[in-house]
Amino acid sequence: ERYRTLAENTSDVIARFDHAYRHLYMNPAVTRLTGLSPAACLGKTHRELGFPPDQCDLWEATLERAFANGRPVHENVDLDGPRGRLCFDWWLYPEHDAAGRVVSVLSNMHDLTERRRVEDELRARETQLRQLNATKDKFFSIIAHDLKNPLNTFGMGLALLRDRPPEEQEALVAELQEDAQRLRQLLENLLTWARLEQGQLIPNCFTFDLRHMIDETLALITPLAAHKQIVLSAAPSPGPLSIRADETMLQTVVRNLLTNALKFTKPGGSVTISARECGDTTEIVVADTGIGIPPDELEQLFRIDAKRSRSGTRAEEGTGLGLILCQEFVKQHGGTIRLESEEENGTRAIVRLPRTADGAPAPERSASEKPLNPNGTVNRAPV
């Protein structure tokens, strides 16, 4: 009785139970949790008060442990109440008579809902800050290494060009052109990535023929395949394949996946792209016969904070930004991207996107914009 004033005014839910799990006492805080008054609970069990069976099972099992063991029992529980799902720190204290027998159990439930919400928010913010910090580190790493080195090479190449005889200048100019192309692609990726991080890139979706876009992309990459003596092809298709998406973003995804496949495929190998409808999604698959990806690296390829440095089959360098951009573009379309790979047995990049939402046909193209070949394939690079 000395502590009744405290019990009547605390926000903790305090109750006393007998061996039959009936309420012997309930403080006013029970109304906030259940909507019931203390008087309505006295002499009744949770089942008699109409609580959900799973909650009754939990209460009775936990009370029985306290009665049987005669020692305090501690649990963290989530319960549904009028204010929604609540989290509690729950203690049960056995009460003994003069002979040491447990005659009742005192229950104290402390509401942890707000504290858990704050903790969840802090964890989410910590994760966000870690990601932002990783993004910053990646950005400076690219500037310090991947951007500086090509510029240095370019400068040295120009210096050498002045001193080379005319017959050697042509080969050196070709190398400088390749360096300039790599540098341009790197800068484009950096600018695109920066706009993504700032939320400035929003998909501009319309309906178009996916297979035509694939043919256009293959035509751009065929010279690279020919240079590496890799067979580049598109799986035969019966006709147009309509999809509603941002064509520029999707072409960037396809181009990145194809150039990645070429990068890690040896001369004499092959890279194939296919597209098909799968239920309510469209699936794009880029498959190669390349060197594959080790299992420990496979899980890190889409992580901005992972440290990766892997050269292609001809020592081609990269920043690791390409796949990250692909993932972001695919996510913005509500799709998924994943990789399947086995070392020395090639890699499959699988993109799944929602199909045309309105079912509208793809817009007609002019005669000059028709696919490169009627069967949907592109020029094969010589082996």
C-alpha positions in Angstrom: 0.0 0.0 0.0 3.0 2.3 0.6 3.7 2.4 -3.1 0.1 2.7 -4.4 0.4 6.4 -5.1 3.5 5.7 -7.2 1.8 2.8 -9.0 -1.4 4.8 -9.7 0.5 7.7 -11.3 3.3 6.0 -13.3 3.2 5.5 -17.0 4.4 1.9 -16.6 1.6 -0.7 -16.8 1.6 -2.5 -13.4 -0.6 -5.6 -12.7 -0.8 -8.4 -10.2 -1.8 -12.0 -11.2 -2.9 -15.1 -9.3 -2.2 -18.7 -10.3 -5.2 -18.8 -12.6 -3.8 -15.8 -14.5 -6.6 -13.5 -13.2 -6.0 -9.8 -12.6 -5.8 -9.0 -8.9 -4.7 -5.4 -9.5 -4.3 -3.1 -12.5 -3.1 0.5 -12.4 -4.7 3.3 -14.6 -1.9 3.0 -17.2 -3.7 -0.1 -18.5 -6.3 2.2 -20.2 -3.7 3.8 -22.4 -2.5 0.3 -23.5 -5.8 -1.6 -23.9 -8.6 1.0 -23.7 -10.0 -1.0 -20.7 -10.5 0.5 -17.2 -8.7 -1.1 -14.2 -12.1 -2.1 -12.7 -13.1 -4.0 -15.9 -9.9 -6.1 -15.7 -10.2 -7.2 -12.0 -10.9 -10.9 -11.5 -10.6 -11.8 -15.2 -7.9 -13.4 -17.4 -6.7 -12.0 -20.7 -8.7 -14.6 -22.5 -11.9 -13.5 -20.7 -11.2 -9.9 -21.6 -11.0 -10.9 -25.3 -7.3 -10.4 -26.0 -5.9 -12.1 -29.2 -5.1 -15.8 -28.6 -1.4 -15.4 -29.4 -1.0 -12.7 -26.8 -2.9 -14.8 -24.2 -0.5 -17.7 -25.0 2.5 -15.4 -24.5 1.2 -14.0 -21.2 0.2 -17.4 -19.7 3.5 -19.1 -20.7 5.6 -16.2 -19.2 3.5 -16.0 -16.0 3.8 -19.8 -15.6 7.6 -19.5 -15.7 7.5 -16.9 -12.9 5.2 -19.0 -10.8 7.2 -22.2 -11.4 10.7 -20.8 -10.9 10.0 -18.3 -8.2 12.5 -15.9 -9.8 12.1 -12.7 -11.8 11.4 -13.1 -15.5 12.4 -10.5 -18.1 11.1 -10.2 -21.7 11.0 -7.6 -24.5 7.6 -7.8 -26.2 5.7 -6.0 -28.9 1.9 -5.7 -28.4 -0.9 -4.2 -30.5 -3.0 -1.5 -28.7 -5.3 1.4 -29.6 -2.2 3.5 -30.6 -0.8 0.8 -32.8 2.2 -1.5 -32.2 3.9 -0.8 -28.9 7.2 -2.1 -27.6 7.7 -3.0 -23.9 10.4 -3.9 -21.4 8.5 -6.5 -19.3 9.5 -7.7 -15.8 7.6 -10.3 -13.8 8.4 -10.5 -10.1 7.1 -13.5 -8.0 5.6 -12.6 -4.6 6.1 -15.1 -1.8 4.2 -15.8 1.4 5.7 -16.4 4.8 6.3 -20.1 3.8 8.2 -19.1 0.7 5.5 -20.1 -1.7 4.7 -18.0 -4.8 1.2 -16.6 -4.2 1.1 -14.0 -7.0 3.2 -12.4 -9.7 3.7 -8.6 -10.0 4.0 -7.4 -13.6 5.7 -4.2 -14.7 5.7 -3.1 -18.4 7.8 -0.1 -19.4 6.9 1.4 -22.8 10.0 1.5 -25.0 8.2 2.5 -28.2 9.4 6.1 -28.4 13.0 5.1 -27.4 13.1 2.4 -30.0 11.8 4.8 -32.6 14.5 7.3 -31.8 17.1 4.5 -31.8 15.9 3.3 -35.3 16.1 6.9 -36.5 19.6 7.2 -35.2 20.7 3.9 -36.8 19.1 5.0 -40.1 21.0 8.3 -39.9 24.2 6.6 -39.1 23.8 4.3 -42.1 23.0 7.3 -44.3 26.1 9.2 -43.0 28.3 6.1 -43.6 27.0 5.9 -47.2 27.6 9.7 -47.7 31.1 9.3 -46.3 31.7 6.3 -48.6 30.5 8.4 -51.5 32.8 11.2 -50.6 35.7 8.9 -50.2 35.0 7.2 -53.6 34.7 10.6 -55.3 38.0 11.8 -54.0 39.6 8.5 -54.8 38.5 8.8 -58.4 39.7 12.4 -58.7 43.1 11.5 -57.0 43.8 8.4 -59.0 41.5 7.6 -61.9 41.3 11.1 -63.2 44.9 12.2 -62.5 46.6 9.2 -64.1 44.9 9.5 -67.5 45.7 13.2 -67.6 49.4 12.5 -66.7 49.5 9.8 -69.5 47.9 12.2 -71.9 50.4 14.9 -71.1 53.4 12.6 -71.5 52.0 11.3 -74.8 51.8 14.8 -76.2 55.4 15.4 -75.1 56.5 12.2 -76.8 54.6 13.1 -80.0 56.8 16.1 -80.6 60.0 14.0 -80.7 58.7 11.0 -82.7 59.2 10.5 -86.4 56.1 10.8 -88.6 55.8 7.0 -89.1 55.5 6.5 -85.3 53.2 9.4 -84.7 50.1 7.7 -86.1 50.2 4.9 -83.6 50.8 7.3 -80.7 47.9 9.5 -81.8 45.6 6.5 -81.8 46.7 5.7 -78.2 46.1 9.3 -77.2 42.6 9.2 -78.8 41.8 6.1 -76.7 43.0 7.9 -73.6 40.9 10.9 -74.4 37.8 8.6 -74.9 38.4 6.9 -71.6 38.8 10.3 -69.9 35.6 11.6 -71.5 33.7 8.6 -70.3 35.0 8.9 -66.8 34.0 12.6 -66.7 30.5 11.7 -68.0 30.1 9.0 -65.3 31.3 11.4 -62.6 28.8 14.1 -63.7 25.9 11.6 -64.0 26.8 10.2 -60.6 26.9 13.7 -59.0 23.5 14.5 -60.5 22.1 11.2 -59.2 23.4 12.0 -55.7 21.7 15.4 -55.8 18.4 13.9 -56.9 18.5 15.9 -60.2 18.0 12.9 -62.6 14.4 11.9 -62.9 13.3 9.3 -65.6 11.6 10.9 -68.6 9.5 7.8 -69.6 7.8 7.1 -72.9 7.0 4.0 -74.9 9.7 2.8 -77.4 11.0 -0.3 -79.1 13.5 -1.9 -76.8 15.0 -4.1 -79.5 15.6 -1.1 -81.8 17.5 0.6 -78.9 19.6 -2.5 -78.4 20.5 -2.6 -82.1 21.6 1.1 -81.9 23.7 0.4 -78.9 25.3 -2.7 -80.4 26.3 -0.6 -83.5 28.2 1.8 -81.3 30.1 -0.9 -79.5 30.8 -3.2 -82.4 34.2 -1.5 -83.2 35.3 -2.2 -79.7 34.4 -5.8 -80.0 36.2 -6.0 -83.4 39.3 -4.5 -81.9 39.3 -7.2 -79.2 38.3 -9.9 -81.7 35.2 -10.8 -79.7 31.9 -12.0 -81.3 29.2 -9.5 -80.4 25.6 -10.4 -81.1 21.9 -10.0 -80.2 19.7 -13.0 -79.9 17.2 -13.3 -82.8 13.8 -11.7 -82.0 10.4 -12.1 -83.7 9.6 -8.3 -83.8 9.4 -5.1 -81.8 9.4 -5.2 -77.9 7.6 -2.2 -76.4 8.6 -0.8 -73.1 7.8 2.4 -71.2 11.1 3.8 -69.8 13.6 6.6 -70.1 15.4 5.5 -73.3 18.6 7.5 -72.5 18.9 5.9 -69.1 18.2 2.4 -70.3 20.7 2.8 -73.2 23.3 3.8 -70.6 22.6 0.6 -68.7 22.8 -1.6 -71.8 26.0 0.2 -73.0 27.7 -0.2 -69.6 26.8 -3.9 -69.3 28.0 -4.6 -72.9 31.3 -2.8 -72.4 31.9 -4.5 -69.1 31.3 -7.9 -70.7 33.8 -7.0 -73.5 36.3 -5.8 -71.0 36.4 -9.1 -69.1 36.2 -11.4 -72.2 39.3 -12.7 -74.0 39.9 -12.5 -77.7 37.9 -15.3 -79.4 35.1 -15.2 -76.8 31.6 -14.0 -77.3 29.1 -11.5 -75.8 25.4 -11.9 -76.4 22.4 -9.7 -75.4 18.8 -10.8 -75.4 15.5 -9.2 -74.4 12.1 -10.8 -73.8 8.8 -10.4 -72.0 8.5 -12.3 -68.7 4.9 -11.9 -67.4 4.5 -8.3 -66.3 8.3 -7.5 -66.6 10.8 -7.2 -69.4 14.1 -9.0 -69.0 17.4 -8.0 -70.6 20.3 -10.4 -70.3 23.9 -9.7 -71.3 25.9 -13.0 -71.2 29.7 -13.4 -71.9 32.2 -16.2 -72.0 34.7 -14.1 -70.1 36.9 -14.7 -67.0 34.0 -14.5 -64.6 33.9 -12.9 -61.1 35.2 -14.3 -57.8 32.3 -15.0 -55.3 33.7 -12.5 -52.8 33.8 -9.7 -55.4 30.3 -10.5 -56.8 28.5 -9.3 -53.7 30.5 -6.0 -53.6 30.2 -4.8 -57.2 27.1 -2.7 -56.5 28.4 -1.2 -53.3 29.8 2.3 -53.4 32.0 1.8 -50.3 33.7 -1.4 -51.6 37.3 -1.1 -52.7 37.7 -2.7 -56.1 40.6 -2.6 -58.6 40.3 -5.2 -61.4 41.8 -4.8 -64.9 40.2 -6.2 -68.0 41.7 -9.0 -70.2 43.8 -6.4 -72.0 44.6 -4.4 -68.8 41.6 -2.0 -69.3 41.1 0.1 -66.2 37.8 1.3 -64.7 36.4 3.1 -61.7 33.6 0.8 -60.7 31.1 3.5 -61.3 29.5 1.9 -64.3 27.6 -0.8 -62.5 26.6 1.6 -59.7 25.1 3.9 -62.3 23.3 0.9 -63.9 21.8 -0.1 -60.5 20.6 3.5 -59.8 19.0 3.8 -63.2 17.3 0.5 -62.9 16.0 1.3 -59.4 14.5 4.5 -60.6 12.4 2.4 -63.0 11.3 0.1 -60.2 13.4 -2.7 -61.6 16.2 -5.0 -60.4 19.6 -5.9 -61.6 21.8 -8.9 -60.6 24.8 -10.8 -61.7 25.4 -14.5 -62.1 29.0 -15.6 -62.5 31.5 -18.4 -62.1 35.3 -17.9 -62.5 36.5 -18.8 -66.0 32.9 -19.6 -67.1 31.6 -16.2 -67.9 29.0 -13.8 -66.4 25.3 -13.0 -66.9 23.9 -9.6 -66.1 20.1 -9.8 -65.7 18.0 -6.7 -65.7 14.2 -6.8 -65.0 12.0 -3.8 -65.6 8.2 -3.3 -65.4 6.6 -3.5 -68.8 4.8 -0.8 -70.7 2.3 0.6 -68.1 -0.3 1.8 -70.5 0.0 -0.9 -73.1 0.5 1.7 -75.9 2.4 0.6 -79.0 5.9 1.8 -79.6 6.2 4.9 -81.7 6.9 4.4 -85.4 10.4 5.0 -86.6 11.5 6.6 -89.9 13.0 4.4 -92.5 16.5 5.6 -91.6 15.9 4.5 -88.0 14.8 0.9 -88.7 16.8 -1.9 -87.0 20.2 -2.8 -88.4 19.1 -6.3 -89.5 15.6 -7.7 -89.9 16.4 -10.6 -87.5 17.4 -8.2 -84.8 21.1 -9.1 -84.9 24.2 -6.9 -85.4 27.4 -7.3 -87.3 29.6 -10.1 -85.7 33.1 -9.0 -84.9 35.7 -11.3 -86.5 37.4 -13.8 -84.3 
